[in-house]
Amino acid sequence: MYYLYVLSSLKFENKFYIGVTSNLKRRLHQHNKGWSKSTKPYIPWALVYSEEYKTKEAAYKREWFLKSPKGYLEKKRIFNSLKKEDKV
């Protein structure tokens, strides 16, 4: 299985990261150890959202969509729902 995942920085409000992996626990550990150049400045991270896919291609297609202009509203909806959950 492959996962599209969203991380939220615990140090910087409104800082999110979207990625794909086959092992969520390992990948979160790598982000929090600073092994990813793009997420290192915003450590620590928490996994706040994930979607499961049977193929790597399907997971990457979803990631590409969310990072594209066409997926902006969907990404915004996901992020807003995460922010509301924090306030509950």
N, C-alpha and C positions, 0 to 999 in steps of 0.2 A: 504494500500500500504506500501511497504517496500523500503528502499533506501540504496544502497551502496553509500558511500560518501567519498570524499577526502578532507582533511583539509590541509591548508598550514600555517605554522607558519609565522606570520608577523614580528617576531623578529629574527628568524634564517633562513637564506636563504637555500634552498634545504632540508628543514625539512617538511615531509609530514606524514599524518596519514590516514589510510584507516579503515573504520568501517561500521556498518550496524545499521539502526534505522528505526522506524516507524514515527518519528517526527524530521525532520531536524532542525527546529528552536530551539526546546527544547534541542536537543543533542548538538548543537553548544554552546548554553548557558552553559550547564553543563561542556563542555570542557574548556570554557573560565573562568569559576568559579573555576577551579582546582579540579573538582570532579573525574577526571580520572588520576590515578597515572602515567600512561605512557605518558600523554600529558601535565601534569602540568608544567614541567620545560620549556616548549616552548610556553607558553601563551604570547601574544594573537594569536588566530587562526581565519582563514577565510575559509568559505566554497568555494571551487574552482571547484568542480566537483561532479556530482551525477548521478546515474542511478536508474530508478524506476522498481520495481518488484512487481508482484501480490502476491507472497508468501514469507514468511520469509526464507523458505528453499532455494528458488532460489537466494535470495540476499546473504545468507551466502555461498552458493556454489560459487558464483562469487567472494566474498571476499576471500574465501579459495584459489581459483584459482589464483587470483592476488598476493597473499602472498606466493604461492608455486613456486618452481623453474621453473615449466612449464609456469607459468604466468609472469615470469620476463620480457620478452620482451614486452608483452602487457602493463604491469605496467610502464615500461620505456617509451613506446610510449605515454601513457597518461600524465606522468609527463613532458616529453619533450614538448608536445603540450601546457601544462599549462605554462611552462616557456616562450615559444614563445609568448603566448598571453600577458604576462606581459610586454614584450618588445615592443609591438605594440602601 
